[in-house]
Amino acid sequence: MSTPPQQQNPAAPAPHWQHPEGAYTSPIPVTRTHLGHALTSEWTKIKSVRSTMWTIGVFLALVIGIGLLVSAQTTGMDYEDAPYTIPAFFGLVLGQLCLITLGVLVISSEYGTGMIRTTLTASPARWRVLAAKFIIFFALAYVVSAFAIGFVGLVTAGMYGDASNVPWLGSVFKGALYVSLLGVLALAVGAMLRHSAGAITAMLGVVLVPSILPAFLMISPSTQRVGEVMMDYAAPNALAKIFALDTEGTGGPQLVFLIIVTGAAVAGAFTLLDRRDV
């Protein structure tokens, strides 16, 4: 004998996941996403890939290693009118290329592997993903740069005591800011070009061409002024002013110029991210 089907008691309350009108409501708690989630995701990415460890490791080896070697070849008299961080300048001229490379790889590697599709599917708010990349990279680059420059300055100060009365903490923060902004600029260029080799080549041109081209421009009197300005704002000369190696200026105008250029590139990266398909 078949048993009659059980009839639902109309007086029984509806399950807690079912809306009274019949619309489904998930029993799993749903949290509204925000920038903090994107920051956590990007921090997990950047600290777990090998390229970060290699580029940061080489950067520290160049800045600290070359800085200490230069410091060992100097005497206390060399710092009478100079900050203790000058030895870090020589390693930073090469080390900045590491941050530029890392800045490009932070985003171009995702386009190269196709993982950017997964990232933007998980976080449809594209601006949030790109903003998190900029924030995480800049924070990492700035902390590492300030540590490397400051470490060289502390060791040099310990070696030569009170030989210098020139404040040197300013060069730590300004030098770290300058090379970190170069890395952010590289990240923005990588976001716009979406190609690792192309973006790195473009950034090498940004760093190297203003240092080489003025030698040819200053041959002709008509282009001499252009060559002088370009040389004055080239990355090595800008860092030389920040570290007081060049007594003509403190590097302030060069730093402001880099902030403007980087800001324009970041704005372009955000604009193109929304207008182009993945």
KAQUITA-V420988 format. One record per residue. N is the residue number from 1. RES is the residue in one small letter. PHI is phi in degrees with one decimal (999 if undefined). D_LAST is the distance of its C-alpha to the last C-alpha in whole Angstrom. Layout:
N:RES:PHI:D_LAST  N:RES:PHI:D_LAST
This chain:
1:m:999:62  2:s:-79.5:59  3:t:-85.6:58  4:p:-65.9:57  5:p:-62.6:53  6:q:-71.4:53  7:q:-98.2:52  8:q:-73.7:50  9:n:-70.6:52  10:p:-64.3:51  11:a:-85.8:52  12:a:-69.8:50  13:p:-70.2:47  14:a:-70.8:43  15:p:-54.1:41  16:h:-69.7:40  17:w:-94.5:36  18:q:-110.1:37  19:h:-69.2:37  20:p:-54.4:41  21:e:-82.3:39  22:g:105.2:38  23:a:-74.1:34  24:y:-79.4:32  25:t:-126.6:32  26:s:-64.5:30  27:p:-75.4:33  28:i:-81.9:31  29:p:-59.6:30  30:v:-109.1:27  31:t:-106.8:26  32:r:-67.5:24  33:t:-73.8:21  34:h:-149.6:22  35:l:-62.4:21  36:g:-59.5:23  37:h:-65.3:21  38:a:-65.9:18  39:l:-63.6:21  40:t:-62.4:22  41:s:-63.5:19  42:e:-69.1:18  43:w:-66.0:22  44:t:-62.3:22  45:k:-64.6:19  46:i:-68.8:21  47:k:-88.9:24  48:s:-105.0:24  49:v:-96.7:22  50:r:-68.8:25  51:s:-59.6:23  52:t:-65.8:24  53:m:-63.2:28  54:w:-68.6:28  55:t:-68.0:27  56:i:-67.1:29  57:g:-62.3:32  58:v:-66.3:32  59:f:-59.3:32  60:l:-63.5:35  61:a:-64.0:37  62:l:-69.8:37  63:v:-67.5:37  64:i:-75.0:40  65:g:-63.2:41  66:i:-65.2:42  67:g:-60.0:43  68:l:-71.4:46  69:l:-64.2:47  70:v:-65.2:47  71:s:-61.2:49  72:a:-69.0:51  73:q:-92.4:52  74:t:-102.1:53  75:t:-126.4:56  76:g:-60.4:57  77:m:-66.3:58  78:d:-70.2:54  79:y:-112.4:53  80:e:-63.3:56  81:d:-123.3:54  82:a:-142.8:50  83:p:-77.0:48  84:y:-71.7:48  85:t:-88.6:44  86:i:-54.9:45  87:p:-57.1:44  88:a:-68.0:41  89:f:-59.0:40  90:f:-67.1:40  91:g:-75.2:38  92:l:-71.6:35  93:v:-60.4:35  94:l:-87.5:34  95:g:-64.1:32  96:q:-62.1:30  97:l:-66.3:28  98:c:-66.6:27  99:l:-67.8:26  100:i:-63.5:24  101:t:-62.3:22  102:l:-64.2:22  103:g:-58.8:20  104:v:-66.5:17  105:l:-68.2:17  106:v:-55.8:16  107:i:-115.7:13  108:s:-69.1:12  109:s:-65.1:14  110:e:-69.2:11  111:y:-69.8:8  112:g:-66.7:11  113:t:-90.2:12  114:g:84.8:9  115:m:-69.4:10  116:i:-63.1:7  117:r:-65.1:7  118:t:-65.0:10  119:t:-61.4:11  120:l:-77.0:9  121:t:-72.9:10  122:a:-70.1:13  123:s:-131.6:13  124:p:-61.0:12  125:a:-75.0:13  126:r:-62.3:10  127:w:-59.0:13  128:r:-67.8:15  129:v:-64.9:13  130:l:-66.9:13  131:a:-61.7:17  132:a:-64.0:18  133:k:-62.8:17  134:f:-62.4:19  135:i:-66.0:22  136:i:-64.4:22  137:f:-65.4:22  138:f:-61.4:24  139:a:-61.7:27  140:l:-64.1:27  141:a:-63.0:27  142:y:-68.2:30  143:v:-63.5:32  144:v:-64.8:32  145:s:-65.6:33  146:a:-62.8:35  147:f:-62.4:37  148:a:-63.7:37  149:i:-66.0:39  150:g:-64.3:41  151:f:-63.0:42  152:v:-61.7:43  153:g:-63.9:45  154:l:-65.3:47  155:v:-64.6:48  156:t:-64.3:49  157:a:-63.7:51  158:g:-68.9:53  159:m:-76.5:54  160:y:-118.1:55  161:g:57.4:56  162:d:-100.1:57  163:a:-67.6:57  164:s:-119.9:54  165:n:-108.5:55  166:v:-85.8:51  167:p:-61.6:49  168:w:-124.4:46  169:l:-66.4:43  170:g:-61.1:42  171:s:-69.4:41  172:v:-64.6:39  173:f:-71.6:37  174:k:-72.2:36  175:g:-64.7:36  176:a:-63.8:33  177:l:-64.8:31  178:y:-64.4:31  179:v:-70.6:30  180:s:-68.1:27  181:l:-66.4:26  182:l:-61.6:25  183:g:-65.9:23  184:v:-64.8:21  185:l:-60.4:21  186:a:-64.0:20  187:l:-62.9:17  188:a:-64.4:16  189:v:-64.9:16  190:g:-63.1:14  191:a:-67.3:11  192:m:-81.3:12  193:l:-87.8:12  194:r:59.1:10  195:h:-145.3:13  196:s:-62.3:16  197:a:-62.9:19  198:g:-65.0:18  199:a:-69.6:17  200:i:-65.1:21  201:t:-62.5:22  202:a:-61.1:22  203:m:-71.5:23  204:l:-62.0:26  205:g:-64.6:27  206:v:-62.0:27  207:v:-84.6:29  208:l:-90.2:31  209:v:-59.5:32  210:p:-63.8:33  211:s:-90.2:36  212:i:-102.1:37  213:l:-60.4:37  214:p:-56.9:39  215:a:-62.4:42  216:f:-87.5:42  217:l:-68.1:41  218:m:-79.8:44  219:i:-69.6:46  220:s:-95.1:47  221:p:-61.1:48  222:s:-71.5:46  223:t:-112.1:43  224:q:-64.0:44  225:r:-63.7:43  226:v:-62.3:40  227:g:-63.7:40  228:e:-65.9:42  229:v:-65.7:39  230:m:-62.8:36  231:m:-64.7:38  232:d:-65.7:39  233:y:-102.1:35  234:a:-65.4:34  235:a:-56.6:33  236:p:-60.7:36  237:n:-70.3:39  238:a:-62.7:37  239:l:-66.2:37  240:a:-62.5:41  241:k:-69.5:42  242:i:-62.9:40  243:f:-92.8:42  244:a:61.3:45  245:l:-75.7:45  246:d:-110.0:46  247:t:-74.8:48  248:e:-86.8:47  249:g:105.3:45  250:t:-111.7:43  251:g:86.9:39  252:g:-60.5:38  253:p:-60.0:37  254:q:-65.8:35  255:l:-68.4:34  256:v:-64.6:33  257:f:-61.5:32  258:l:-66.5:29  259:i:-62.1:28  260:i:-65.2:28  261:v:-63.6:25  262:t:-65.1:23  263:g:-61.3:23  264:a:-65.8:22  265:a:-66.9:19  266:v:-64.0:18  267:a:-61.7:18  268:g:-64.4:16  269:a:-65.0:13  270:f:-64.6:13  271:t:-65.3:14  272:l:-69.9:11  273:l:-62.6:8  274:d:-80.9:10  275:r:-91.9:10  276:r:-106.8:7  277:d:-80.5:4  278:v:-74.4:0
